[in-house]
């Protein structure tokens, strides 16, 4: 790594910290509190990828923990910054699917790996959709009854309007 990369990364991190600061004092404790996935988990995932791509090119199994750790770091970092653990937890189900997909993609393309990859991905996306949509629906319905009235009118219109026959 050269100084330009390190300096740019530090300035980027400092800008994010100042953006999140918004007038409060922001010390090292808060930096570790908010950015622990980026500081500790993400570099470990990058290390596994670096070992595979730079050093060996033979140990394709290194990509599984690398993909899992990078996905977990992204999920945790998003949840920490936006305080959205209740919505981001299905990302932990997606993490092994990402690691196994890297094993499939860079390995010998064993088609049997696609079974757990697809099961974990669909399960994760299903949970993301269910919990996110239920949260959105509860927010819409708790604010006012207008959304419920619109749904009732739309359902009634669909049931009563006949399809035109040509």
N, CA, C and O of each residue as an XYZ file, in Angstrom:
664
protein
N       0.836     -1.176      0.000
C       0.000      0.000      0.000
C       0.883      1.241      0.000
O       1.904      1.303      0.685
N       0.472      2.199     -0.766
C       1.232      3.436     -0.780
C       0.561      4.473      0.116
O      -0.544      4.255      0.613
N       1.215      5.564      0.311
C       0.725      6.614      1.214
C      -0.562      7.255      0.686
O      -1.403      7.703      1.465
N      -0.709      7.293     -0.638
C      -1.900      7.882     -1.238
C      -3.150      7.076     -0.853
O      -4.192      7.648     -0.532
N      -3.033      5.770     -0.889
C      -4.167      4.909     -0.532
C      -4.508      5.032      0.942
O      -5.679      5.137      1.305
N      -3.497      5.021      1.787
C      -3.727      5.137      3.229
C      -4.319      6.500      3.572
O      -5.273      6.589      4.345
N      -3.759      7.558      3.000
C      -4.254      8.907      3.263
C      -5.678      9.099      2.775
O      -6.496      9.709      3.463
N      -5.979      8.580      1.590
C      -7.339      8.684      1.058
C      -8.339      7.928      1.909
O      -9.450      8.404      2.142
N      -7.948      6.754      2.371
C      -8.834      5.960      3.225
C      -9.088      6.664      4.557
O     -10.217      6.685      5.047
N      -8.038      7.237      5.137
C      -8.201      7.951      6.402
C      -9.081      9.185      6.245
O      -9.912      9.466      7.108
N      -8.907      9.926      5.147
C      -9.751     11.095      4.910
C     -11.208     10.696      4.688
O     -12.124     11.382      5.144
N     -11.414      9.586      3.987
C     -12.767      9.091      3.764
C     -13.424      8.704      5.085
O     -14.580      9.048      5.333
N     -12.691      7.994      5.924
C     -13.220      7.595      7.229
C     -13.477      8.811      8.109
O     -14.493      8.862      8.802
N     -12.581      9.788      8.095
C     -12.770     11.004      8.880
C     -13.996     11.777      8.403
O     -14.742     12.315      9.222
N     -14.214     11.841      7.093
C     -15.399     12.512      6.559
C     -16.677     11.833      6.998
O     -17.653     12.508      7.324
N     -16.692     10.498      7.012
C     -17.874      9.765      7.477
C     -18.124     10.042      8.950
O     -19.264     10.247      9.366
N     -17.046     10.047      9.743
C     -17.182     10.319     11.171
C     -17.730     11.718     11.396
O     -18.624     11.904     12.221
N     -17.210     12.706     10.676
C     -17.690     14.073     10.841
C     -19.127     14.224     10.365
O     -19.889     15.008     10.932
N     -19.504     13.481      9.329
C     -20.873     13.516      8.854
C     -21.822     12.935      9.888
O     -22.917     13.458     10.093
N     -21.413     11.864     10.536
C     -22.233     11.255     11.575
C     -22.187     12.035     12.881
O     -23.078     11.892     13.719
N     -21.160     12.856     13.061
C     -20.963     13.600     14.301
C     -22.083     14.592     14.553
O     -22.728     14.529     15.600
N     -22.325     15.481     13.652
C     -23.375     16.482     13.702
C     -23.425     17.219     15.039
O     -24.470     17.263     15.688
N     -22.306     17.790     15.444
C     -22.260     18.660     16.600
C     -21.931     17.992     17.915
O     -21.713     18.694     18.903
N     -21.883     16.695     17.982
C     -21.560     16.000     19.221
C     -20.057     15.734     19.262
O     -19.386     15.698     18.230
N     -19.556     15.551     20.458
C     -18.156     15.172     20.563
C     -18.020     13.717     20.177
O     -18.799     12.867     20.608
N     -17.039     13.448     19.375
C     -16.865     12.110     18.810
C     -15.456     11.648     19.132
O     -14.493     12.117     18.525
N     -15.331     10.748     20.066
C     -14.021     10.283     20.480
C     -13.700      8.910     19.933
O     -14.473      8.345     19.160
N     -12.550      8.367     20.338
C     -12.152      7.043     19.856
C     -13.138      5.946     20.243
O     -13.302      4.975     19.505
N     -13.787      6.088     21.378
C     -14.767      5.079     21.784
C     -15.929      4.988     20.818
O     -16.390      3.892     20.498
N     -16.407      6.134     20.350
C     -17.505      6.127     19.400
C     -17.061      5.616     18.035
O     -17.846      4.986     17.326
N     -15.825      5.877     17.664
C     -15.322      5.360     16.391
C     -15.301      3.841     16.426
O     -15.731      3.193     15.471
N     -14.803      3.263     17.523
C     -14.807      1.805     17.640
C     -16.232      1.276     17.758
O     -16.531      0.184     17.275
N     -17.101      2.035     18.392
C     -18.480      1.591     18.558
C     -19.202      1.497     17.219
O     -19.930      0.535     16.972
N     -19.006      2.488     16.353
C     -19.723      2.523     15.087
C     -19.010      1.786     13.956
O     -19.670      1.259     13.061
N     -17.697      1.740     13.975
C     -16.954      1.223     12.824
C     -16.178     -0.056     13.110
O     -15.234     -0.369     12.385
N     -16.553     -0.812     14.161
C     -15.825     -2.043     14.451
C     -15.901     -3.052     13.305
O     -14.917     -3.762     13.096
N     -16.993     -3.168     12.549
C     -16.961     -4.131     11.442
C     -15.956     -3.742     10.363
O     -15.273     -4.600      9.803
N     -15.869     -2.443     10.073
C     -14.930     -1.980      9.063
C     -13.492     -2.085      9.544
O     -12.587     -2.328      8.745
N     -13.274     -1.904     10.828
C     -11.912     -1.918     11.365
C     -11.374     -3.330     11.596
O     -10.171     -3.556     11.467
N     -12.249     -4.286     11.936
C     -11.756     -5.599     12.342
C     -12.228     -6.748     11.451
O     -11.419     -7.596     11.076
N     -13.502     -6.796     11.106
C     -14.040     -7.947     10.375
C     -13.743     -7.842      8.883
O     -13.289     -8.812      8.276
N     -13.993     -6.679      8.288
C     -13.774     -6.492      6.857
C     -12.321     -6.738      6.434
O     -12.093     -7.417      5.433
N     -11.327     -6.207      7.167
C      -9.937     -6.495      6.775
C      -9.588     -7.982      6.836
O      -8.776     -8.456      6.042
N     -10.188     -8.716      7.760
C      -9.924    -10.146      7.833
C     -10.478    -10.862      6.599
O      -9.832    -11.759      6.057
N     -11.671    -10.466      6.160
C     -12.228    -11.022      4.925
C     -11.379    -10.681      3.715
O     -11.171    -11.522      2.840
N     -10.884     -9.435      3.664
C      -9.983     -9.046      2.573
C      -8.676     -9.827      2.621
O      -8.096    -10.141      1.582
N      -8.217    -10.139      3.822
C      -6.987    -10.912      3.968
C      -7.141    -12.299      3.343
O      -6.244    -12.765      2.641
N      -8.272    -12.959      3.595
C      -8.499    -14.272      2.985
C      -8.542    -14.178      1.456
O      -8.012    -15.046      0.762
N      -9.171    -13.128      0.940
C      -9.197    -12.950     -0.508
C      -7.803    -12.652     -1.054
O      -7.424    -13.145     -2.117
N      -7.058    -11.853     -0.330
C      -5.697    -11.538     -0.752
C      -4.842    -12.803     -0.783
O      -4.050    -13.006     -1.704
N      -5.010    -13.654      0.238
C      -4.259    -14.911      0.252
C      -4.559    -15.748     -0.986
O      -3.647    -16.331     -1.573
N      -5.814    -15.813     -1.386
C      -6.159    -16.621     -2.548
C      -5.667    -15.982     -3.838
O      -5.009    -16.647     -4.639
N      -5.973    -14.705     -4.056
C      -5.675    -14.081     -5.339
C      -4.205    -13.726     -5.512
O      -3.705    -13.761     -6.636
N      -3.505    -13.389     -4.452
C      -2.117    -12.958     -4.590
C      -1.112    -14.063     -4.323
O      -0.055    -14.118     -4.953
N      -1.434    -14.919     -3.413
C      -0.425    -15.867     -2.964
C      -0.551    -17.242     -3.616
O       0.404    -17.725     -4.223
N      -1.704    -17.869     -3.498
C      -1.758    -19.280     -3.844
C      -2.455    -19.580     -5.156
O      -1.894    -20.285     -5.995
N      -3.643    -19.077     -5.358
C      -4.510    -19.411     -6.485
C      -4.894    -20.893     -6.498
O      -5.567    -21.357     -7.419
N      -4.465    -21.625     -5.480
C      -4.819    -23.041     -5.408
C      -5.779    -23.310     -4.262
O      -6.613    -24.210     -4.366
N      -5.690    -22.580     -3.205
C      -6.527    -22.819     -2.036
C      -7.855    -22.102     -2.159
O      -8.105    -21.118     -1.463
N      -8.718    -22.602     -3.058
C      -9.996    -21.938     -3.309
C     -10.876    -21.933     -2.058
O     -11.807    -21.134     -1.965
N     -10.598    -22.798     -1.113
C     -11.339    -22.825      0.141
C     -11.146    -21.570      0.975
O     -11.940    -21.307      1.878
N     -10.114    -20.795      0.696
C      -9.903    -19.532      1.408
C     -10.994    -18.511      1.105
O     -11.217    -17.583      1.884
N     -11.672    -18.683     -0.026
C     -12.694    -17.724     -0.408
C     -13.977    -17.877      0.407
O     -14.743    -16.921      0.533
N     -14.219    -19.056      0.957
C     -15.441    -19.261      1.740
C     -15.428    -18.389      2.999
O     -16.362    -17.611      3.194
N     -14.411    -18.485      3.859
C     -14.432    -17.584      5.018
C     -14.272    -16.118      4.613
O     -14.785    -15.228      5.292
N     -13.569    -15.865      3.520
C     -13.436    -14.488      3.050
C     -14.771    -13.885      2.653
O     -15.087    -12.761      3.041
N     -15.553    -14.623      1.885
C     -16.868    -14.138      1.475
C     -17.817    -13.994      2.644
O     -18.595    -13.043      2.711
N     -17.751    -14.955      3.577
C     -18.615    -14.892      4.760
C     -18.259    -13.666      5.588
O     -19.152    -12.931      6.010
N     -16.976    -13.432      5.829
C     -16.559    -12.305      6.675
C     -16.866    -10.959      6.031
O     -17.275    -10.029      6.726
N     -16.679    -10.835      4.733
C     -16.979     -9.565      4.072
C     -18.476     -9.286      4.109
O     -18.887     -8.151      4.350
N     -19.296    -10.311      3.871
C     -20.744    -10.126      3.924
C     -21.196     -9.772      5.336
O     -22.022     -8.878      5.518
N     -20.662    -10.464      6.330
C     -21.005    -10.169      7.721
C     -20.564     -8.749      8.087
O     -21.283     -8.042      8.792
N     -19.401     -8.335      7.618
C     -18.933     -6.971      7.902
C     -19.858     -5.935      7.283
O     -20.166     -4.929      7.922
N     -20.308     -6.159      6.052
C     -21.227     -5.214      5.414
C     -22.570     -5.166      6.139
O     -23.141     -4.090      6.323
N     -23.070     -6.321      6.548
C     -24.343     -6.374      7.276
C     -24.200     -5.652      8.617
O     -25.043     -4.830      8.977
N     -23.140     -5.958      9.348
C     -22.947     -5.336     10.661
C     -22.708     -3.833     10.544
O     -23.220     -3.059     11.353
N     -21.935     -3.418      9.545
C     -21.660     -1.991      9.389
C     -22.933     -1.233      9.048
O     -23.175     -0.153      9.588
N     -23.741     -1.781      8.164
C     -25.009     -1.136      7.821
C     -25.921     -1.069      9.039
O     -26.555     -0.044      9.291
N     -25.987     -2.157      9.790
C     -26.844     -2.185     10.974
C     -26.345     -1.215     12.043
O     -27.153     -0.597     12.737
N     -25.039     -1.074     12.185
C     -24.499     -0.148     13.178
C     -24.760      1.309     12.792
O     -25.140      2.115     13.641
N     -24.562      1.646     11.534
C     -24.717      3.037     11.110
C     -26.168      3.490     11.111
O     -26.459      4.637     11.449
N     -27.080      2.604     10.737
C     -28.481      2.991     10.618
C     -29.360      2.421     11.726
O     -30.582      2.570     11.691
N     -28.743      1.769     12.708
C     -29.457      1.159     13.827
C     -30.623      0.313     13.315
O     -31.777      0.508     13.695
N     -30.278     -0.631     12.442
C     -31.308     -1.433     11.775
C     -31.055     -2.930     11.931
O     -31.192     -3.690     10.973
N     -30.690     -3.346     13.122
C     -30.439     -4.766     13.355
C     -31.685     -5.595     13.088
O     -31.586     -6.727     12.616
N     -32.862     -5.044     13.386
C     -34.091     -5.802     13.222
C     -34.392     -6.089     11.754
O     -35.180     -6.987     11.457
N     -33.785     -5.349     10.833
C     -34.005     -5.582      9.407
C     -32.822     -6.275      8.740
O     -32.993     -6.931      7.713
N     -31.635     -6.141      9.306
C     -30.426     -6.633      8.647
C     -30.044     -8.055      9.014
O     -29.148     -8.615      8.382
N     -30.678     -8.665     10.004
C     -30.249     -9.987     10.450
C     -30.331    -11.060      9.372
O     -29.553    -12.011      9.451
N     -31.212    -10.988      8.364
C     -31.167    -12.029      7.329
C     -29.869    -12.020      6.516
O     -29.580    -12.980      5.801
N     -29.093    -10.953      6.622
C     -27.793    -10.926      5.950
C     -26.846    -11.984      6.493
O     -25.936    -12.426      5.791
N     -27.057    -12.394      7.748
C     -26.227    -13.450      8.315
C     -26.541    -14.802      7.680
O     -25.677    -15.678      7.638
N     -27.749    -14.979      7.193
C     -28.093    -16.197      6.453
C     -27.497    -16.131      5.054
O     -27.119    -17.156      4.486
N     -27.416    -14.933      4.503
C     -26.856    -14.749      3.161
C     -25.339    -14.938      3.138
O     -24.784    -15.304      2.102
N     -24.667    -14.696      4.252
C     -23.198    -14.737      4.300
C     -22.614    -16.081      3.861
O     -21.711    -16.079      3.024
N     -23.073    -17.231      4.373
C     -22.496    -18.483      3.869
C     -22.823    -18.730      2.405
O     -22.054    -19.388      1.704
N     -23.951    -18.213      1.933
C     -24.277    -18.365      0.513
C     -23.265    -17.619     -0.352
O     -22.875    -18.106     -1.413
N     -22.840    -16.443      0.098
C     -21.836    -15.680     -0.649
C     -20.502    -16.421     -0.661
O     -19.854    -16.526     -1.702
N     -20.093    -16.936      0.505
C     -18.842    -17.692      0.567
C     -18.875    -18.941     -0.303
O     -17.906    -19.241     -1.000
N     -19.982    -19.666     -0.264
C     -20.102    -20.862     -1.107
C     -20.174    -20.513     -2.585
O     -19.678    -21.258     -3.430
N     -20.795    -19.373     -2.899
C     -20.838    -18.959     -4.308
C     -19.443    -18.633     -4.823
O     -19.120    -18.947     -5.968
N     -18.615    -18.009     -3.997
C     -17.230    -17.756     -4.412
C     -16.483    -19.068     -4.621
O     -15.692    -19.192     -5.556
N     -16.731    -20.042     -3.759
C     -16.131    -21.363     -3.936
C     -16.584    -21.984     -5.253
O     -15.779    -22.579     -5.970
N     -17.863    -21.849     -5.571
C     -18.396    -22.373     -6.834
C     -17.787    -21.637     -8.020
O     -17.352    -22.263     -8.986
N     -17.757    -20.306     -7.949
C     -17.333    -19.497     -9.091
C     -15.842    -19.671     -9.413
O     -15.468    -19.805    -10.578
N     -15.012    -19.668     -8.393
C     -13.574    -19.748     -8.620
C     -13.043    -21.168     -8.515
O     -11.884    -21.425     -8.841
N     -13.879    -22.089     -8.065
C     -13.461    -23.488     -7.934
C     -13.737    -24.252     -9.209
O     -13.652    -23.714    -10.313
N     -14.067    -25.512     -9.032
C     -14.272    -26.370    -10.212
C     -15.723    -26.387    -10.668
O     -16.110    -27.279    -11.423
N     -16.539    -25.430    -10.235
C     -17.938    -25.283    -10.634
C     -18.763    -26.544    -10.359
O     -19.469    -27.056    -11.227
N     -18.646    -27.020     -9.127
C     -19.426    -28.181     -8.709
C     -20.892    -27.766     -8.620
O     -21.252    -26.916     -7.805
N     -21.736    -28.367     -9.459
C     -23.135    -27.945     -9.536
C     -23.907    -28.231     -8.251
O     -24.950    -27.620     -8.017
N     -23.421    -29.139     -7.420
C     -24.117    -29.463     -6.169
C     -23.998    -28.339     -5.146
O     -24.785    -28.276     -4.201
N     -23.037    -27.464     -5.324
C     -22.928    -26.300     -4.435
C     -24.075    -25.318     -4.643
O     -24.394    -24.534     -3.749
N     -24.691    -25.361     -5.818
C     -25.770    -24.422     -6.096
C     -27.012    -24.692     -5.244
O     -27.822    -23.789     -5.036
N     -27.170    -25.917     -4.750
C     -28.340    -26.234     -3.921
C     -28.315    -25.444     -2.613
O     -29.268    -24.714     -2.342
N     -27.258    -25.556     -1.779
C     -27.272    -24.740     -0.553
C     -27.177    -23.242     -0.834
O     -27.720    -22.437     -0.078
N     -26.496    -22.864     -1.910
C     -26.407    -21.444     -2.251
C     -27.800    -20.881     -2.516
O     -28.157    -19.828     -1.987
N     -28.585    -21.578     -3.332
C     -29.930    -21.100     -3.658
C     -30.866    -21.139     -2.454
O     -31.659    -20.218     -2.257
N     -30.781    -22.198     -1.647
C     -31.648    -22.289     -0.474
C     -31.360    -21.132      0.487
O     -32.287    -20.465      0.949
N     -30.090    -20.893      0.786
C     -29.734    -19.816      1.720
C     -30.075    -18.439      1.158
O     -30.531    -17.565      1.895
N     -29.856    -18.242     -0.139
C     -30.154    -16.946     -0.752
C     -31.646    -16.667     -0.749
O     -32.073    -15.571     -0.385
N     -32.440    -17.646     -1.151
C     -33.892    -17.450     -1.181
C     -34.426    -17.234      0.224
O     -35.278    -16.371      0.438
N     -33.937    -18.005      1.181
C     -34.386    -17.852      2.561
C     -34.042    -16.463      3.095
O     -34.866    -15.824      3.748
N     -32.840    -16.005      2.819
C     -32.421    -14.681      3.268
C     -33.259    -13.583      2.619
O     -33.725    -12.675      3.307
N     -33.453    -13.656      1.308
C     -34.245    -12.639      0.617
C     -35.703    -12.666      1.066
O     -36.349    -11.622      1.155
N     -36.219    -13.856      1.346
C     -37.579    -13.967      1.847
C     -37.715    -13.272      3.200
O     -38.668    -12.526      3.425
N     -36.759    -13.517      4.101
C     -36.806    -12.859      5.407
C     -36.615    -11.351      5.286
O     -37.280    -10.584      5.982
N     -35.697    -10.917      4.396
C     -35.540     -9.482      4.167
C     -36.867     -8.874      3.720
O     -37.281     -7.837      4.239
N     -37.529     -9.509      2.769
C     -38.774     -8.972      2.228
C     -39.874     -8.968      3.281
O     -40.579     -7.971      3.436
N     -40.026    -10.064      3.999
C     -41.115    -10.162      4.969
C     -40.949     -9.132      6.081
O     -41.897     -8.421      6.415
N     -39.759     -9.048      6.650
C     -39.584     -8.134      7.772
C     -39.547     -6.677      7.326
O     -40.023     -5.801      8.048
N     -38.998     -6.406      6.166
C     -38.977     -5.029      5.677
C     -40.377     -4.585      5.280
O     -40.808     -3.489      5.639
N     -41.095     -5.435      4.535
C     -42.444     -5.064      4.118
C     -43.401     -4.957      5.300
O     -44.273     -4.089      5.321
N     -43.236     -5.845      6.286
C     -44.116     -5.745      7.450
C     -43.842     -4.456      8.218
O     -44.766     -3.855      8.767
N     -42.603     -4.034      8.260
C     -42.279     -2.772      8.921
C     -42.868     -1.592      8.163
O     -43.420     -0.675      8.771
N     -42.755     -1.612      6.843
C     -43.307     -0.533      6.028
C     -44.829     -0.501      6.155
O     -45.427      0.565      6.301
N     -45.445     -1.677      6.099
C     -46.904     -1.734      6.210
C     -47.365     -1.254      7.586
O     -48.359     -0.534      7.685
N     -46.660     -1.642      8.641
C     -47.069     -1.196      9.973
C     -46.902      0.312     10.115
O     -47.700      0.965     10.789
N     -45.875      0.867      9.487
C     -45.698      2.321      9.524
C     -46.830      3.017      8.766
O     -47.357      4.031      9.224
N     -47.204      2.468      7.604
C     -48.268      3.076      6.823
C     -49.614      2.981      7.540
O     -50.384      3.940      7.565
N     -49.883      1.821      8.119
C     -51.181      1.617      8.741
C     -51.298      2.317     10.091
O     -52.400      2.671     10.510
N     -50.190      2.518     10.764
C     -50.268      3.176     12.073
C     -50.436      4.684     11.949
O     -50.918      5.326     12.881
N     -50.054      5.250     10.835
C     -50.122      6.704     10.666
C     -51.559      7.179     10.455
O     -52.005      8.131     11.095
N     -52.268      6.519      9.568
C     -53.627      6.964      9.288
C     -54.404      5.822      8.636
O     -53.810      4.884      8.104
N     -55.720      5.906      8.680
C     -56.524      4.851      8.068
C     -56.689      5.021      6.561
O     -57.368      4.220      5.919
N     -56.074      6.056      5.992
C     -56.260      6.316      4.560
C     -55.749      5.167      3.695
O     -56.373      4.820      2.693
N     -54.643      4.590      4.068
C     -54.085      3.492      3.280
C     -55.035      2.301      3.288
O     -55.230      1.656      2.257
N     -55.626      2.006      4.434
C     -56.580      0.902      4.522
C     -57.813      1.193      3.672
O     -58.336      0.294      3.015
N     -58.276      2.425      3.679
C     -59.438      2.801      2.875
C     -59.131      2.664      1.387
O     -59.968      2.194      0.617
N     -57.934      3.075      0.986
C     -57.521      2.938     -0.416
C     -57.494      1.473     -0.816
O     -57.944      1.126     -1.908
N     -56.971      0.599      0.051
C     -56.947     -0.825     -0.252
C     -58.352     -1.399     -0.382
O     -58.603     -2.225     -1.259
N     -59.268     -0.972      0.480
C     -60.641     -1.449      0.412
C     -61.309     -1.005     -0.889
O     -61.989     -1.800     -1.539
N     -61.124      0.236     -1.264
C     -61.706      0.755     -2.508
C     -61.118      0.035     -3.716
O     -61.851     -0.340     -4.631
N     -59.798     -0.162     -3.726
C     -59.151     -0.847     -4.852
C     -59.639     -2.289     -4.964
O     -59.921     -2.765     -6.063
N     -59.738     -2.983     -3.840
C     -60.233     -4.362     -3.870
C     -61.664     -4.434     -4.338
O     -62.017     -5.308     -5.129
N     -62.505     -3.517     -3.855
C     -63.898     -3.489     -4.305
C     -64.009     -3.188     -5.787
O     -64.829     -3.788     -6.481
N     -63.192     -2.261     -6.283
C     -63.224     -1.930     -7.704
C     -62.797     -3.117     -8.553
O     -63.391     -3.379     -9.598
N     -61.791     -3.823     -8.119
C     -61.336     -4.994     -8.876
C     -62.417     -6.070     -8.920
O     -62.606     -6.728     -9.943
N     -63.118     -6.244     -7.812
C     -64.161     -7.277     -7.768
C     -65.408     -6.881     -8.552
O     -66.055     -7.753     -9.132
N     -65.765     -5.614     -8.592
C     -67.011     -5.209     -9.234
C     -66.867     -4.859    -10.709
O     -67.811     -5.034    -11.479
N     -65.713     -4.372    -11.107
C     -65.536     -4.009    -12.515
C     -65.370     -5.279    -13.335
O     -64.625     -6.190    -12.974
N     -66.068     -5.308    -14.414
C     -65.994     -6.478    -15.293
C     -64.964     -6.226    -16.366
O     -64.665     -5.092    -16.742
N     -64.441     -7.329    -16.838
C     -63.472     -7.254    -17.936
C     -64.246     -7.007    -19.225
O     -65.240     -7.683    -19.493
N     -63.799     -6.049    -20.020
C     -64.457     -5.762    -21.281
C     -64.203     -6.900    -22.247
O     -63.082     -7.390    -22.382
N     -65.253     -7.303    -22.906
C     -65.097     -8.320    -23.949
C     -65.186     -7.640    -25.298
O     -66.095     -6.848    -25.545
N     -64.269     -7.940    -26.145
C     -64.232     -7.309    -27.470
C     -64.984     -8.124    -28.479
O     -65.058     -7.744    -29.648
